[in-house]
């Protein structure tokens, strides 16, 4: 017989079968009970913190499917929602689109790479689908010729394709929320559901704006401060997220600079390690900035790069030519000798700070603001959960910035020490230590929220997309009150109110708000007339001309959105327009609550489902009946007489 040595698996199984005997004396019994409770809690924590269990659950997959379905909603939430789409339609698709003035400043104040990250690459994919005959034939066999032409030629493709990019990014955003909140049992899941069930997550973040990118960068900043342990990784991740956020939207400097003291003074690493990590973070920040600066300089033509005597006119040409040079030149010195440049670098963020920011007014303490973020946007984004946030802010206003530093230092010290120790601890943390750790977790989040509310309230043009990046942070703060222990009646009622408000927000903002503008343009692009026409939008948001698709040259768009423009001014404008273009029909689109009861304006079409926020008091009693978008056909007295004579003949 041969003696077989037991394997590790068989040994562990045999050990598991042997029952552990509990000690009999009291002191040993207490320590034994504490150790057993600690081990069970760790098992539950590991079990609940697996991302797969949350991301592959039926509830989360249902929310993702709902988010995908709601991409088709025509609601026009913010006035700057189609700024980057119009810009990309002009530069990528080559459509004769008038870009908004804010996107077409001189010198440029918004990065072209941001435009590509937001809408440009998705529209470039649409352009490739149009040019590929194989893809067109496959789509025609699958969808039919009419639906294929509608999707590729009309404005429907421009409406849908840019929304797919933020939809994919929203999945990464959910992972970041789980990573950030993975501190105790079921808290991460509650925070994720509190955000994904809110109407901004379902409607607002999946629009082609910078809100999604800013939210991801802000979560990366907090993730580097609260979850990353190694000092060099903390500085590198912070530098990358700060540079990316600043070039995505220059107002992101509020978060990057406001949270910077936590990064600089919150580490307990040695001086040598701290200095090397800071230099690595600075290098990451500058290299990320250089990518944006080089792309914008080539795109706007301020810098001309020559590769082996050939002029590089776009970043795409730079990549193609650079690949050829790599194959031709073997040494690095020869490659550098083939590269030359002429011109200057363009930093769009610095141009924004020098041109758009009203420094002179601020230095004179002249703040022209109406505090729209505080009085309107924040209640609209949060709804009934605003009372919970006020309670949090009221309890934490007594803590100073110095206390924030000390608490964060303690938390970073405890996280580093726990990661270094490999032995299991057999004692529980006291309730005071747990409370301090929770405060140290929430205080950087509260600081980011307060920075946004305070600094952005002094901006001139206050749009709801500017305040949207803090919505995930607000959801983290109210997660336990909404989806925690449901035994308390207040949490049940607050949960029901939250879900009811989310449904209301999806209906009002995702489905009805200014949707007549989008629906009218999409209908005109799908069924264009034979003759050119003028489309006048009265008391609505700015009409995005890119939604007309390839039929943009057939239409002339006019926007009279100011509420101070009365109906008499509208009629005089229409009369002048008819005088200049007597042979082209003129249509006026506005909300049904405006009521243009004039002989010159006859109802041409009515589109259901249109709502303006200023019309809410008038439509609150008959929301479904009065929420319509009416299209009028303009007939002056002369043109009406000619029309009647033609009909009579």
N, C-alpha and C positions, 0 to 999 in steps of 0.2 A: 504493500500500500504506500502511496505517496501522500505526504502531508500537503494539503492545499492551503495556501495563505488566503485569508479572507480579503476580498476586495473592499474598496472604500464605500461603495454603494451598499454592499451586503452588510458591512459593519454599521453603517448609519441606520439601515432598516432594523437591525437587531437591537441597536440602542434605542430606537424609537419605540420598540415593543416593550422595553423594560419600564415600568411605571416609576416615577420619581416619588420618593417618600418625603413628605413634608416634615420639617424639623418640629420638635416638640417644645423647646423653650420659647418664651414670648419675644425676646429681642431678635433671635434668629428668624422667628416666624414673621415678624414685621418686615425685616429686610428681604425675606423670601417672597412675601406677597408683593412688595414694591418692585422687585426684580421681575416677577411674573407679569405684573401689570404693564411695566415698561416694555417688555418683549412683545406682549400682545398689541400694545399701541403702535409699536414700530411695524409689526406685520400689517396692521390695518392701514397705517400711513403709506407703506410701500404699495399696498394693494390699491389704495385710492388715488395714488399719484401717477399711475401708469396712464400715459396719454392715450394709449390705444383704447382703453376702456371708455374714455369720455368721447374721443373723436369717432369711434366706431359704434357708438350707441345709437339706438333708433331715434331717440329724441334729438340728438345733434344732427344726424343725417336728415331728419325731417325738417329741421330749421334751415339746413343748407339747401334743400330742395325748394323750400318756400322762398328763400332768398333768390334762387335762380329764377323762379316763376315771376317774382315781383320785378325782375329786370325789365319786363315789358310795359310796366306802368308809365303813362305819359306825363305824370306830374312834373311840373317845372318848379323845383323847390327854391333854388337860389338864383339870383340875377347873374352870377358869374359861373353858372353851371356849364355853359357851352363855350366859354372863352377859349380853352385849349382845343376844343373840337373844331371851332371855326378856324383857328390858326393852323391846325394840322390839315384841315381840308384844303386850305389855300396852298400850303407849302408841300404837302405830301401828295394829295390827289390832283393838285393843279386847278382847283375850281376858282372861278372869279368871285371870291367871297370877301366881303368887307370885314376885316378883323377889328375887334373892339379897340378903342383908343388905348386902353391900359396895356394891351398886349403888343402895341405897335409904337411904343415911345422911342424917342431918339435922345440920348443913347439907349440901347435896349436895357430894360430893367428886369426882365424875366428870362430865365435860362431856356435855350432851345432844347437842351437835353431833358429838361422837365416836361416840355411839351411832348417829346417823344415817349417819355416814360408814362405820361398820362393818357395821351390819345394817339400819338404819332405812329407808334409801332403797330397798334391794332389796325389803323387805317392803311398802313403800308402793307399789312397782310391782306386787307381787302383789295388793295391795288393789285397785288400779285394774283389773287383769285380772279380778278377781272381779266388780266392779261394771259392767264393760262387757259388754253383751249381745252386741254384734257379735263381740268377741274370744272370748266363751264359745261362740257358735255356730260360729265358725271352728275353734276347738280341738276342739269336739265332732265336727265333720265330718272333721277330720284325724286325731284320736286316738281318737275314740269317747267315748261318754258316761261309761262307767265309769272310764277312765283320766283323763279331764278332771276328773271329780269327785274322784278320788283325788289328783290333782296340786294342785288348788285348794282343796279342802275339808279334806283330811287334813293331817297333819304333814309329808308329803313335800315340799310346796312350801316350808314353813318350814325344812326341812332343806337344800334345794338352793339356793334363791334367795340367801341370805346368802353362800354360798360363791362365787357368780359374781363378786362385787365384788373379793375378794382375788385371784381368778384373773386378772381383767383388770389389776389392779395388779401382778401378778407379771411381766407383759410389760414394764411400765415399769421394774420393778426390774431386769430383765435388761439393758435399755438403759443404765441407770445403771451397772451393773457394767462393761459394755463401755466406756462413757465414762471411767470411773475408771481402768481398767486399760489404756487405749490408749497405752502408753508404749514398747512395743517389739514386734517381730514375734511374732505368735501368742500372746502372753501373755494378751491379752484373751479370746481364744477358749478358752484353757485354763482361765482363771478362771471363765468362764461355764459350761463343761461340768462343772467341779469342783463348782460350786454346784447346777446343775440336776439333776445325777445323785445328789445326796445325798437321803436320805429326808426331811429337813425341808422341802426345796424341793418335793418331790412330794406331801407329806401335810400337814405342819404349817402352812406359810405360807398355804395356801389355805383355812384355817378362819377363821370370823368372830371373830378376836381382834385385838388391837392390835399383834401382832408384825409384820405386813406394813407397817403405817403407820410404826412405829418404825424398821424396817429402811430404808425409803425416806428418812426424815428423816436417819438416820445416814449414808447414802450421799450425800445432798445436802450434809451438813456436810463430809465428806471431799472431795467434788467441788469445793466452794468453796475448800478449802485447797490442793488438789493440782493442779487442772486449770484453774480460772478465772484469767485473767491480769489483767484490769482490776480495780483496787482497789475501785471503787464496786460492781461486780457481786459481788465476793467478800463484802463486808460485807452486801449486800442478800440474797444467797442464804443466807448463814449466819443472818441474823436471821429470815428466813422459815422456814427449816428448824427452827431452835431453838424458835421460838414454836409452830409446828405440832406438833412432837414433845412439848413440855411439856404442851400441852393434850390431846393424844391420850393420853398417859400421863405423870403427873407425875414418875415416876422417870427420864424422859428428861433431866432436868436434870443427871444425872450426865455424860452425853456433852456436852451443851451447855456446861456450866461447865468440864469437864475439858479440852476442846479449845479453849476461849476464849483462853488465853495464846498459842497458835499464831497465832490471828487478830490479836491485839493487838500482838504483838512480832515477828511474822514478816514484816512488810511493809517494803520499802525505799523506799516512795514518799515524796514531799516532805511536809512538815508540813501544808501547806494542803490538799493532795489527800487526805492521810490523815484529816484532821479532817472534811472534807466527806463522805468515804466512811463514816466512823464514824457521823456524824449520819444519813446515809441508811440505814445498817443498823439503827440504833436506831429510826428512824421506821418501817421495814418490820417490825421486831419488834413495836412497840407497835400498829401498825395490824392486824397479824395477830391479836394478843392481843385487840384490841377486837372483832373479829368474833366470836370465841368468847364473850367476856364479854357482849356484847349479845344473842347468841342464847340463852345460858344464862339471862340475867336475864329475858328475855321468856318463855322456856319454863317456868321454875320459878316465875314469877309474882312475883319480888321487885321487878321494875320494870314499871310500867304506862306505856305510851306512848299519847298521845292525838294523833290526826291529824284535824284539823278537827272536834274534839269527839267522835270515835269512838274507843272503847277498842280497843287492839290486844292480843289475847289470845294470839297465837302468832306465831312468825316468818313463817309463811306468810301470815297476815293482814296483817302489816307490808308484805310485798312487794306484795300485791294493792292495799292502800290507797295505798301510795306511788306506784304507777303511775297511779292516778286523780288524785292530787294533782299529779303532774308535768304531766298534761294540763290541769288547771284553773288552776294558778298559773304565770305566765310568768316572774316575777322571782324571784331567789333569796331576797330579803328577805321577800317574801310567803309563800314556802314555809317559811321558818324560823319565821315568826309563827304558822303553822298547826300547828306541832309543839310539843308540851309533854309533860312526863313527871313521874312521881311514884314515889317509892320509892328503891331503892338498887341498885347494880350487884353482881353475884355473880361471884366469881372462884373457880372450883371447884378450881384447882390450889393456891391458897393455903389453902383449906379442907382439902385433902388433907394438906398439910404441917403444918397446925396440929392436925388430928384424928387422922390415921392414923399419922404418923411418931412413934415413941416417943422424943421428945427427952429426957424426964426420965431414962429408963433409959440413954440414950447418954451424957448428961452425968455420970452416976454410973459410967460405964464398965461397964455391965451389958448385955452383948450376948447376948440369948437366941436363939442360932442353932445349927443343926446342920450348917451348910456343905453343904446339899444341892446347891447349884449346882456346887461344886467336886468333890464326891465322887460325885455321881450324874448330874446333868443334863449337865454338860460331856462326860463319857465317852459318854453316851447319844447326844448330838447329833453327836459327831465320830467315835466308834468307834476303829478302829485308827490313824487319822491323828493321834490324840492324841500319839503318840510323836514325830511330826514337829514338832508345836507345842512340845513340851517342849524339843526341840533348838533351835528358834528362840529360845525364851525364855531358855534357858541361855546362849546366845552373846551375847544383847543385854542381859542384866541389868547388865553393867558400865557401860553408857552411862548417864549421868545426864540429868536434865531440862534442864540447861544445854546439854549437847551436842545435845540434840534441837532446842533453839531455834536454835543456830548452824547446824546442818545444814539446817534448814528455811529459814533466811534465805538460805543459799547457793543452795538449790534455787530459791527464788522469784526471786532475783536473776538466775540463769542463764536461767530461763524467760522473764522479762521482756525480757532483753537479746536472746535468740534470736528473740522475736516482733518486736522492733523492727527488727532487721537484716533487710534484704531480700536482701542478697548471699549467695550460697552459699559456705559455708566449704569449704576444700579440705584440711582436716586432720582426722584422727581424734581422738576424745577418748581420753585415756589410760585405762588400766584402773583407776587409782585414782579418777579423777573419776567413772567409771561406777559404781564400787562405792559412792562417797559418794552419788551420786544415787539409787541403789537403796535405800541405807539411809535417806535422807531421804524416800523414798516409803513405805517399810514402817513407819517409826517412828510416824507418826500413827495408822496402823492398829493397831499393837501397843499404843499408848497407849489407844485406845478399848477394845480387848479387856481390857486390864488394869484399866481403870476399871470396866468392867462386872463382872468377876470379883471385884474387891475390894469395891466399894460394895454391889452387890446381894447379896453373901454375908451382909450384916448385916440384911437385911430379914426380917421375921417369916414371912410366907407366901411361900414360895419355890416358884414354879411354873416349868415348863420354858418357857412362853411369855415369861417375863421375860428369859431368856438367849438366846432365839431370834434377836433382831436382830443379834447379832454373828456368826451363822453365815456370811453372805456374806463377812465380813472374814476369817474362818478359812479359807474356801475360796480366797480370793485368796492367802493366805500359802502354802498347800500346792498351788497350781495347777501349778507347774512340776514338782514332785516326782511328781505323779500323771499328768499328761498332757504332760510335756515330752519330752525325748529318751528314747526307750524302749530304748536300748541297754544301760543298766545293769539288772542283775537286780533290784536293790532297788526300783527304780521299777516294774518289771513286777509284782513280787509285791505291792507296796503298792497298785497300781492294781487288781489282782484282788481283794485284800482289801477295798478301798473299795467296789467294785461289789457284792461279795457281802454286805457289811454294809448297803449301801443297800437291796438286795432284802430282807434280813432285817428292816430297820427298817420297810419298807412293809408287810410281812406282819404283823409283830408289832404295830406301833403304828397303822398305817392300817387294818388289816383285823380284828385280833383284840382289841386292848386295850380292855376295857370295852365291846365292841361289843354285848353282849347287852342292855345298858341301852337303847341307841338302837334296836336292832331290836325289842325288846319294845314300846316306846312307839309306834314307827311301825306295828307290826302292830295294836295296839289302836286306833290312830287310823284305820286303813284298814278294819278289821272290828270296829267297836264292838258290844258287846252291848246288849240292850234295857234291862237294869237297870244301875244305878250299882254301882260296885265300888271296893274299896280295893286299891291297889297298894303293897306294902311292898318296898323295896329294901334288902337286907341285905349289908353289907360290899362296897359298890360306890361308884362316884362318885355325886355328886348328880344325881338324875334331872331333866333339863330338861323342865318341864311344857309348854313351847311346842310340843314335838314331837307332842303329842296333837291339835294343830290346833283345829278348831271343836268337838271333842268333849271339851274340857277340863272342862266342868261335870259330866260323867258320872263322873269319876274323882276320887279323893282319893289323893294321893301322900304317902308317908312314907319318910323316909331314915334308916336306921340304919347309917351307914357306918363308924363308929368300930370299930376292931378290939377295943377293950375291952368292947364289948357282946357278951356270951356268948349262947349259944343259950337258956339259961334265962331271961335277960332278954327275949329275943325272944318266947318262948312266953308270958310274963306280959304283955308288951305286946299280943300278939295276943288274949289272953283279955280284956283290958280293952277292946280295940277292938271285939270281938264283943259285949261287954255293952252298949256304947253304941249299936252299930248291928247288931242281930241279923239284920235282914232283908237285908243287903247282903253279897255274897260277898267274901272276903278272899284275896288272892293274894300270895305271897312269891317274889321273884326273887333269885337269888344264883348264885355260881359253883358249878360241879359239884364242885370240890375242897373246898368247905365241908362238905358231907355232913350234911344235916339229916335224920337217921334217927330220926324220931319218928312215933308213930301219928297224931298230929294233923295231920301234914303229908304229903300225898299228891302224888305227881308229877302235874302237870297238863299240862305241855308242856316240851319240850326244844329249845332253840335252839342250833344249832352255831356255833362260832366265837366264843368268849368267853375272854378271858385277863386275869388280874390280875397285876400285877408282883410282888406278894407271893407269888403262887402259882407263880412260875417255877421254884423248886427242886423243887416237887412235880410239875410238869408237864414238866420237862425231858426225861424219858425217854419220855413218851407225850403229846407236845404235841397231836397231832391227835385223840387219843382222849379226853383229859380236858379239853380247852378247850371247854367247853360252858356254857351258861347255862340253869339249871333253874328252872322256874316251878312252885311248889307251891300247892296249894289247901288252905287251913286249915279243918280240921274239929275242933271241940272234941268232948268226949265226949257232950255233950247234943245238939249239932247232928248228930253222927254217928249217934246213936240215932234221931233224927227222920228223917234221910235214909234209914237202913236200913228203918225202918217204912214210909216212903213207897214205897220201891222194892219192898218185900214186898207191899204192897197193889196 
